[in-house]
Amino acid sequence: MKAFIIKNYKKGGELQLSDMPDPVVKDNQVLVEIHAASVNLLDSKIKDGEFKIFLKYKTPLILGHDVAGIVTKVGSKVTKFKEGDAVYARPADYRFGTFAEQIAMNEEDVALKPENLTMEEAASIPLVGLTAWQALVENANLKKGDKVFIQAGSGGVGTFAIQLAKHLGLTVATTASEKSFDVLKSLGADVLIDYKTQQFEDLLYDYDFVLNSQDAKTLDKSFEIVKPGGKITSISGPPTPDFADKLNLPWYVKIIVGLLSSKVRKKAKKQNISYDFLFMKASGRQLSEITKLIEAGIIKPVIDKIFPFSQTNDAMKYVESGRAKGKVVVRMK
């Protein structure tokens, strides 16, 4: 099959279109013919080698963490899916590789595609949807009326998280450029801050939760707006010792992780604020819950651009530029 791969880590490097072996389907897996995949900054970070100390991937490595397509084969122990099913997923770590013609995935990571979405729309959902779900529903312990600050509202995670937060009855503040305000208002944002002319730490206070997706400076300023007993969840780091424990990383990596996050953890403890690092996990069960919200019209995909498969490198560069408003998708067929 054709696939876009990396043979080694290289910052700013490009993917290579190559012939790769067709996937072998195990007993608990489904084989999916890929119709669409979306591009995430996670793909670029892996390509650049940012996670090589934590995640030991073997090369050549097929990138791509979102997929929508059709099941063409099922393993002998698969019970949830059959050939011909339209599905979508965020494959598990060490099992991803959606910039390709086919992929084999554990059935526990897969969900039926929302009936009201195209393949391209469906492919835009899994990673950002699961990230928002795990941050806001699984981990945050929020209640109706709580105030949340979702950074970078016009990005992939932001556009989904705003909609989910409003469904949960939360008051939502976000940052974006002024030209994105109308779209973000339509998604449910209550407080809009122009990051080009305003400082969010001067405008927000007594917030219950922050979803941090930006740099260390922005994370540091986020502590100024969270009330005691509140929580900050970061999807951009720094990782914590708890994260290292969950991944069963070697002792020396745990020491490195502890050092990287020591300043943030000390600050959180001093201010009685909970801090954690979220590295999203694949979950077909959670994705099925998200499907219900999509089919009910509560959450809608936000797509910026769709590229043909042959232009996957162009799609990656567009995401890396930071100009994307919503998701960027690669169309296979």
C-alpha positions in Angstrom: 0.0 0.0 0.0 1.0 3.6 -0.4 1.8 5.6 2.8 3.6 8.7 3.9 6.4 7.8 6.3 9.5 9.1 8.1 12.7 7.1 8.2 14.3 9.2 10.9 13.5 12.2 13.1 14.2 15.5 11.6 12.9 18.9 12.6 11.3 20.6 9.6 11.7 17.4 7.5 9.1 16.1 5.0 7.2 12.8 4.9 8.2 10.4 2.1 5.6 8.7 -0.1 6.5 5.0 0.0 5.3 1.5 -0.7 4.6 -0.3 2.7 3.4 -3.8 3.5 -0.3 -4.2 3.8 -1.5 -4.4 7.4 -1.8 -7.9 9.0 -5.2 -8.2 10.8 -5.0 -9.7 14.3 -7.9 -11.5 16.0 -9.2 -8.4 17.8 -8.6 -6.0 15.0 -10.5 -4.5 12.0 -8.9 -3.6 8.7 -10.1 -0.2 7.5 -9.8 1.2 4.0 -9.0 4.8 4.7 -11.1 7.5 3.0 -9.9 10.5 5.0 -7.4 11.4 7.7 -6.8 14.7 9.5 -3.5 16.3 10.4 -2.6 17.3 14.0 0.4 19.1 15.5 1.1 15.8 17.2 2.2 14.4 13.9 4.7 17.3 13.5 6.0 16.9 17.0 6.6 13.2 16.5 8.3 13.9 13.1 10.5 16.5 14.8 11.5 14.0 17.5 9.9 15.9 20.4 8.6 12.7 22.0 11.4 10.3 21.2 12.5 10.2 24.9 9.0 9.1 26.0 7.7 7.1 23.0 10.0 4.7 21.3 8.6 4.3 17.8 10.2 2.0 15.3 11.1 3.5 11.9 10.1 3.6 9.1 7.0 5.1 10.8 3.7 6.0 9.1 2.2 9.2 10.7 -1.4 10.1 11.1 -3.7 9.9 14.2 -7.2 10.4 12.8 -9.1 8.2 10.4 -12.5 7.6 8.8 -13.2 4.8 6.4 -14.8 1.5 5.6 -14.2 -1.9 7.4 -12.9 -4.4 4.8 -12.0 -7.2 7.1 -12.5 -8.3 10.7 -10.5 -10.5 13.0 -11.9 -13.7 14.4 -12.6 -12.3 17.8 -14.2 -9.0 16.7 -17.8 -8.6 17.8 -18.6 -4.9 17.4 -18.1 -4.4 13.6 -18.6 -6.1 10.3 -17.3 -5.7 6.8 -18.9 -2.6 5.1 -19.3 -0.6 8.4 -18.4 3.1 8.1 -16.1 3.9 11.1 -13.8 6.5 12.6 -11.1 6.4 15.2 -8.0 7.7 16.8 -5.7 4.6 16.7 -3.8 3.8 19.8 -0.2 4.8 20.4 2.1 2.5 18.6 -0.8 1.5 16.4 -1.4 4.7 14.5 -0.5 5.4 10.8 -3.5 6.9 9.0 -1.5 8.7 6.2 -1.9 5.5 4.3 -4.4 3.5 2.2 -5.2 1.0 5.0 -4.9 0.5 8.7 -5.5 -2.3 11.1 -6.9 -1.2 14.5 -8.0 -2.8 17.7 -11.8 -2.8 17.7 -11.8 -1.1 21.2 -10.4 2.0 19.6 -13.0 2.3 16.8 -16.6 3.7 16.7 -19.2 3.8 14.0 -19.0 7.0 12.0 -21.7 9.6 12.8 -24.4 9.2 10.1 -24.7 12.9 9.5 -21.0 13.5 8.7 -19.0 13.0 5.6 -15.8 11.0 5.7 -13.8 14.2 5.8 -15.9 15.7 8.6 -15.7 12.4 10.6 -11.9 12.2 10.2 -11.6 15.7 11.7 -13.1 14.6 15.1 -11.4 11.8 17.0 -8.1 13.2 18.4 -9.5 16.7 19.2 -12.8 15.2 20.4 -11.2 12.7 22.7 -8.8 15.3 24.0 -11.6 17.7 24.9 -13.7 14.8 26.3 -10.9 13.5 28.5 -10.0 17.0 29.7 -13.5 18.3 30.4 -15.6 15.2 31.2 -13.2 12.5 32.5 -10.6 14.5 34.4 -11.9 18.0 35.4 -14.8 17.2 37.7 -16.6 20.4 36.6 -20.2 21.3 37.4 -22.8 23.4 35.6 -22.0 27.1 35.8 -18.2 26.7 36.3 -15.9 29.0 34.4 -13.4 27.5 32.0 -10.7 29.1 29.9 -9.9 27.3 26.7 -6.9 28.7 25.0 -6.6 29.0 21.2 -10.3 28.8 20.5 -10.1 28.7 16.7 -7.8 25.7 16.7 -8.8 22.1 16.3 -9.1 21.3 20.0 -10.5 24.7 20.8 -13.4 24.6 18.4 -14.4 21.2 19.7 -13.8 22.0 23.4 -15.9 25.2 23.3 -18.9 23.3 22.0 -18.5 20.5 24.5 -18.1 22.9 27.4 -21.3 24.8 26.4 -23.1 21.4 26.3 -21.9 20.8 29.8 -23.3 24.2 31.0 -20.0 25.9 31.5 -19.1 29.5 31.0 -16.3 29.6 28.3 -13.6 32.2 27.8 -11.1 31.8 24.9 -8.4 33.6 23.0 -8.3 34.1 19.2 -7.8 36.8 16.7 -10.7 39.2 16.3 -11.6 37.8 12.8 -12.5 34.5 14.4 -14.9 36.0 17.0 -18.1 35.5 15.0 -17.4 31.8 14.5 -16.4 31.2 18.1 -19.6 33.0 19.3 -21.6 30.7 17.1 -19.9 27.7 18.8 -20.8 29.1 22.2 -17.9 31.1 23.5 -19.0 33.6 26.1 -15.8 35.7 26.6 -13.6 36.5 23.6 -10.1 37.8 24.0 -8.1 39.2 21.1 -4.6 37.7 21.8 -3.0 40.4 19.5 -4.2 43.4 21.6 -5.3 42.0 25.0 -3.8 40.0 27.9 -6.1 37.3 29.2 -4.6 37.5 32.7 -5.8 41.1 32.9 -9.4 40.2 32.0 -10.1 36.8 33.7 -10.2 35.9 37.3 -11.6 33.2 39.6 -11.7 30.5 36.9 -12.3 26.9 37.8 -10.4 25.3 35.0 -7.9 26.1 32.2 -7.2 23.9 29.2 -3.7 24.9 28.3 -2.5 24.3 24.8 0.1 27.0 24.4 3.7 27.7 25.5 5.3 27.8 29.0 4.8 31.5 29.3 1.1 31.2 28.7 0.9 28.3 31.2 2.6 30.5 33.8 0.1 33.3 33.3 -2.8 30.9 33.5 -2.0 30.4 37.2 -3.0 34.1 37.7 -6.6 33.5 36.7 -7.4 30.2 38.5 -9.0 30.3 41.9 -7.7 28.1 44.8 -9.0 24.6 44.4 -9.2 25.0 40.6 -7.4 23.0 38.0 -5.1 23.4 35.0 -4.8 20.6 32.4 -2.1 21.1 29.8 -1.9 19.2 26.5 1.4 20.9 25.6 3.4 20.1 28.6 5.4 20.0 30.7 4.7 16.3 31.5 4.5 15.1 35.1 5.8 12.1 37.0 2.2 10.7 37.0 2.3 10.8 33.2 5.6 8.9 33.3 4.2 6.3 35.7 1.1 5.7 33.5 3.4 5.0 30.5 5.7 2.8 32.6 8.7 4.8 31.5 12.2 4.0 32.7 13.4 5.5 35.9 15.8 7.9 34.3 13.0 9.3 32.1 10.9 9.8 35.2 13.7 11.8 36.8 13.9 14.0 33.6 10.1 14.5 33.6 10.2 15.4 37.3 12.8 18.0 36.6 10.9 19.4 33.6 7.7 19.9 35.6 9.1 20.7 39.1 8.6 24.5 38.8 5.0 24.1 37.6 4.1 21.5 40.2 5.6 23.6 43.0 3.6 26.7 41.9 0.4 24.6 41.7 1.0 23.3 45.2 1.7 26.7 46.6 -1.5 28.2 45.1 -3.7 25.1 45.9 -4.3 24.5 42.2 -4.3 21.0 40.6 -2.0 20.6 37.6 -1.8 17.7 35.2 -0.5 16.8 31.8 -3.0 15.1 29.4 -1.7 12.8 26.7 -4.9 11.7 25.1 -5.7 8.0 24.9 -7.6 6.1 22.2 -11.2 5.1 23.2 -13.9 3.8 21.0 -16.3 4.0 23.9 -15.8 7.7 24.5 -15.9 8.3 20.7 -19.3 6.6 20.7 -20.5 9.1 23.3 -19.2 11.9 21.1 -21.1 10.4 18.1 -24.3 10.8 20.0 -23.7 14.6 20.5 -22.7 15.0 16.8 -25.8 13.1 15.6 -28.0 15.3 17.9 -26.5 18.4 16.3 -24.9 19.5 19.6 -21.3 19.4 18.2 -20.4 20.2 14.6 -17.0 19.7 12.9 -15.1 22.8 12.0 -12.8 22.2 8.9 -10.5 24.8 7.4 -9.0 23.0 4.4 -9.1 19.6 2.7 -6.0 18.4 0.8 -5.6 15.4 -1.5 -3.5 12.6 -0.3 -0.7 13.5 -2.6 -0.4 16.8 -0.9 -0.1 15.5 2.7 3.2 17.4 3.2 1.4 20.6 2.2 -1.3 19.8 4.7 1.4 19.3 7.4 3.1 22.6 6.6 -0.3 24.4 6.8 -1.0 23.0 10.3 2.6 23.9 11.4 2.1 27.5 10.2 -0.5 28.1 12.9 -3.0 29.6 10.4 -5.5 26.8 10.4 -9.0 27.7 11.8 -10.4 24.3 12.8 -9.1 21.1 11.3 -7.1 20.2 8.3 -8.0 17.0 6.5 -6.4 14.8 3.9 -8.8 13.1 1.5 -7.7 9.6 0.2 -10.5 9.1 -2.3 
